[in-house]
Amino acid sequence: YSFEHRFACTTDLVWRPQDGRIRVTDLKTRANKDWGAYLSDEVQVGAQQIAYDERHSEWSASGSVLVVHESGAYKETQARSEAGLIFLALRKAYKLMKGGV
């Protein structure tokens, strides 16, 4: 939960890979041929990073999306660094469209 931005999210995985940096990872499954991470997946992880960083200010988390194909193959994609900012901008635009501030 982000107290500052007033949104809730569910994080699938928080872990520390070999590079030693905390990583927030969202898990996705895909059955189609185009089974990589979508931009919307990265934006979702950006929101999770914001909430995590707000509650754990001593660490700054990076983000990734782990997509598992029905065949068992998997691919991890690093979320772009601006994913959280994109989430906040989209959230603000949504609120303006709904008549809020």
Secondary structure by P-SEA (a helix, b strand, c coil): cccccbbbbbbcccccccccbbbbbbbbbbccccccccaaaaaaaaaaaaaaaaacccbbbbbbbbbbcccccccccccccaaaaaaaaaaaaaaaaaccc
